[in-house]
Amino acid sequence: MADLASRITKPEDAPAVSAPETAPETQIDGGEELGTGLVQSAFDVEIKLSDLQNDTESPLFSVSTFEELGLSKEINDGLLAMNFKKPSKVQERALPLMLSNPPRNMIAQSQSGTGKTGAFVLTVLSRVDLTKPTQPQALLLAPSRELARQIQGVVMNIGQFCKDLIVEAAIPGAIARDGAVKGSVVVGTPGTVIDLIRRKQFDVSQLKVLVIDEADNMLDQQGMGEQCVRVKALIPKSTQILLFSATFPDKVMTFAEKYAPNANQMKLRHTELTVKGISQMYMDCPDEQKKYEVLCKLYGLMTIGSSVIFVRTRQSANEIQRRMEADGHKVSVLHGAYEGGDRDALLDDFRTGRSKVLITTNVLARGIDVSSVSMVINYDIPMKGPPGKEEPDSETYLHRIGRTGRFGRVGVSISFVYDRRSYQALTQIANFYGIDLIQLSPDDWDETEKKVQDVIKSSRAKPDYAPSAVAKV
């Protein structure tokens, strides 16, 4: 194959490596102890107000401190206890709008690691009446049990000083068939939530806030989209609706605007969506067998931190695990065929470092925050659509690589191409986002290791970070 990157970006168009920036104060996303937090964003947040709202209605249209928001002492104490001192750019602009009265809907497009989880959690905690601790008042929906559990943890961490706060998980196996949802904040998956409402175990009559995280996936996927529509039909019409995602394709945005009418909108231009601090690389493998051999060679680099290997199918995940373990490598696999408890245990092992390399499908592509992840491998380029009519899935690519480079740390993503189809798919994704891919050679392993380690062993991320010794081609 001819060189891929040279056909995506001309050498003279490659961005120069920026000088290190001073990291800002601690930010929020995902409930991790973030230290100095996110790398300073180089973009401005774009706000589009609804027809029902104008600047004069929100005197705090933008804030620079949490104190300006008028949050309760208990919430502020929770922020301080977690060492969250200053809102991120997304929170500066979004929180005054989401906390305004009367409540307004919000459609927010914001990439991973920018504080979106913290933004909607603070809104939820501010809306809930804690004198009714067992009455559901806020519902947060996520596409997977893993993300639902993670969001539940963030709510509990930020609300740790809120007396009588009860946060329920409405996920498979969490609520007994003869039980009831007894919490002011409920975090769940759409199918389980619908079942609980249908069986009259979940009283939604007093809901004040509905949050849908990863909304592009939730509203676009046939089954979950229908379930989200049913949920909305069953809750009070006065419920504030907050839709969050890193990406909103045009057709999904059109539906989102109907789902959350008269919503304020916050978004980034798609050319600014590729995640800062992640060096995006590719490996041009001669054939399918070489892909596996290269994967095994990368194992030593994968265990410097933690790594996620994304494959297309459950069968591929199981087969790669079998082969790698037979070759003496320690890896774990997680996909939708595993029962809920097993999935929780596998993810917990990965979070705590007991497992360093995780093979998975797109079940973990969205929203999961594991701060130690330094490498993401796209063993299969993400595709979407029915068999025979598949096309590159740019949104899933962005979500996948966003599992690394979290909170201002550096990270590496490596995509494998081995035939014309995978080459063309990666080319289209790179063109869509304007990515300047770095080539790795399967035939010069010393140079490949040097390029990857140059990134992983760097201390902090900075905008447009790239290995200093790498010449973009």
C-alpha positions, 0 to 999 in steps of 0.5 A, spaced: 500 500 500 502 507 498 503 511 504 496 513 507 497 519 511 500 522 505 494 522 501 490 525 507 494 531 509 500 534 505 506 535 509 506 542 509 499 542 512 501 538 518 500 542 524 506 544 528 507 541 535 505 546 540 509 548 546 506 545 553 501 549 556 499 550 563 494 546 566 488 549 568 485 548 575 481 541 576 475 540 572 469 535 573 468 529 568 467 521 570 468 522 578 475 521 578 480 525 582 483 529 576 489 532 579 490 538 575 485 536 570 483 537 563 488 540 558 486 547 556 481 547 551 483 551 544 476 552 542 470 556 544 464 553 546 458 555 541 451 557 544 445 557 541 439 560 545 432 557 544 427 562 541 424 562 548 430 565 552 435 571 551 441 573 554 437 578 559 433 572 562 440 569 564 444 574 568 449 568 569 450 567 562 457 565 563 461 563 570 468 563 572 467 559 579 462 554 582 460 559 587 457 564 582 452 558 581 448 559 587 449 551 589 447 549 596 453 548 601 452 541 601 454 540 593 459 545 594 462 541 600 462 535 595 466 539 590 471 541 594 472 534 597 473 532 590 478 537 589 474 540 584 475 548 584 473 551 577 468 549 572 471 547 565 469 551 559 463 547 557 460 548 565 462 555 565 457 556 559 452 550 560 450 550 567 447 557 568 443 555 562 441 549 565 440 551 572 436 557 570 428 558 572 424 556 569 427 550 567 429 550 559 431 544 555 438 543 553 442 539 547 449 539 548 455 536 544 461 536 548 467 531 547 469 526 552 473 529 558 470 536 558 466 536 564 459 534 561 458 529 566 459 534 572 455 539 568 448 535 568 450 531 575 450 538 578 443 540 575 440 534 577 442 535 584 440 542 584 433 540 582 432 534 587 428 536 593 431 532 598 426 532 603 423 526 599 428 522 599 425 516 596 420 519 591 424 519 584 425 526 581 431 525 576 432 520 571 438 519 567 439 514 562 445 511 559 446 506 553 449 501 557 449 498 565 457 500 565 456 507 563 449 507 568 453 505 574 459 510 572 454 516 572 451 513 579 458 513 582 459 521 580 452 523 583 454 519 589 461 522 589 458 530 588 452 529 592 456 525 598 454 531 603 447 531 601 443 528 607 438 523 605 440 523 597 438 516 595 441 514 588 438 508 585 440 504 579 435 501 574 439 496 570 438 489 569 438 485 576 438 491 580 431 491 582 427 485 585 420 484 581 416 485 587 420 491 589 420 499 587 424 504 585 426 508 592 431 514 590 430 521 588 435 520 583 435 514 578 440 512 573 438 506 568 438 503 561 432 505 557 429 497 557 429 496 564 426 503 566 421 502 561 419 495 564 419 498 571 414 503 569 410 498 566 410 494 572 408 500 576 415 499 580 417 506 578 413 512 579 415 517 574 409 522 576 414 527 580 420 527 575 423 534 574 429 532 570 430 527 564 438 526 562 440 522 556 447 521 556 450 519 549 444 521 546 446 520 539 446 513 540 440 513 544 436 516 539 438 513 533 439 506 535 432 503 533 430 499 540 433 504 544 430 510 540 423 507 541 424 506 548 426 513 549 420 516 546 416 511 550 419 514 557 418 521 554 411 520 553 410 517 560 413 523 564 410 530 566 410 534 560 414 540 565 420 535 565 426 538 563 430 534 558 438 534 557 441 531 551 448 530 552 453 527 547 460 528 544 457 527 537 450 529 534 449 527 526 445 532 522 439 527 522 440 525 530 440 533 531 433 534 527 430 528 532 433 531 538 430 538 537 423 535 536 425 530 543 427 536 547 423 542 544 425 549 545 432 547 547 438 551 548 444 548 544 451 548 546 456 545 541 463 544 538 464 545 530 466 538 528 473 540 525 474 541 533 472 534 535 478 530 535 481 529 542 486 533 544 492 529 547 491 523 543 496 521 538 492 518 532 496 513 529 495 507 524 499 500 522 498 498 515 498 491 515 500 486 509 494 481 511 489 479 516 494 474 520 499 480 520 494 484 524 494 479 529 502 478 530 502 486 530 497 486 536 501 481 540 508 485 538 504 491 541 503 487 548 509 490 552 507 497 550 499 496 552 501 494 559 505 501 560 498 503 562 492 500 561 489 498 554 483 497 550 482 493 544 476 494 540 474 489 535 467 488 531 464 482 534 463 478 540 466 472 536 472 476 534 473 478 541 473 471 544 478 468 538 483 474 539 483 472 547 483 465 546 489 466 541 493 471 545 492 467 552 495 461 548 501 465 546 502 467 553 499 474 554 494 476 559 488 479 557 480 480 559 474 480 554 468 484 555 462 484 551 454 484 551 454 476 552 456 477 559 451 477 565 451 483 568 454 481 575 460 478 570 461 485 566 461 489 573 467 485 575 471 485 569 470 492 569 472 493 576 478 489 575 480 493 569 479 500 573 483 497 579 489 495 574 488 487 576 487 487 568 491 491 564 489 489 557 481 489 555 478 486 549 471 489 547 466 491 542 463 497 542 459 496 548 465 500 552 466 505 546 462 510 549 463 514 556 467 509 560 472 513 564 478 509 566 484 514 567 489 509 566 488 508 559 494 510 555 492 506 548 486 504 544 487 499 538 482 499 533 483 492 531 477 493 526 475 500 523 468 501 526 463 501 521 455 502 521 449 500 517 447 493 514 451 488 511 453 489 504 451 497 505 456 498 511 460 505 511 465 508 516 462 510 523 466 516 524 462 518 530 464 511 534 471 512 532 471 518 536 468 515 542 473 509 541 479 513 541 476 518 547 477 512 552 484 514 552 487 521 553 483 522 559 483 529 563 489 532 560 493 526 560 496 523 553 494 517 549 495 513 543 490 510 538 492 505 533 488 503 527 489 497 523 488 497 516 490 491 512 486 491 505 482 496 501 476 496 504 479 498 511 484 503 508 478 506 505 474 506 511 480 509 515 481 514 510 474 517 510 474 518 517 481 521 517 478 526 512 472 527 516 475 530 522 481 532 518 486 528 522 493 528 521 495 520 522 502 518 524 504 512 520 507 506 524 511 500 520 510 493 522 517 492 519 521 497 523 519 495 530 524 499 534 522 505 530 515 503 532 516 502 539 520 509 539 514 513 536 509 510 541 513 510 547 515 518 546 507 519 547 505 514 552 511 516 557 510 524 556 507 527 562 501 531 560 497 532 554 497 539 550 493 541 544 496 538 537 500 533 541 505 529 537 511 525 538 517 530 538 521 525 533 515 523 528 515 527 522 508 527 519 508 524 512 
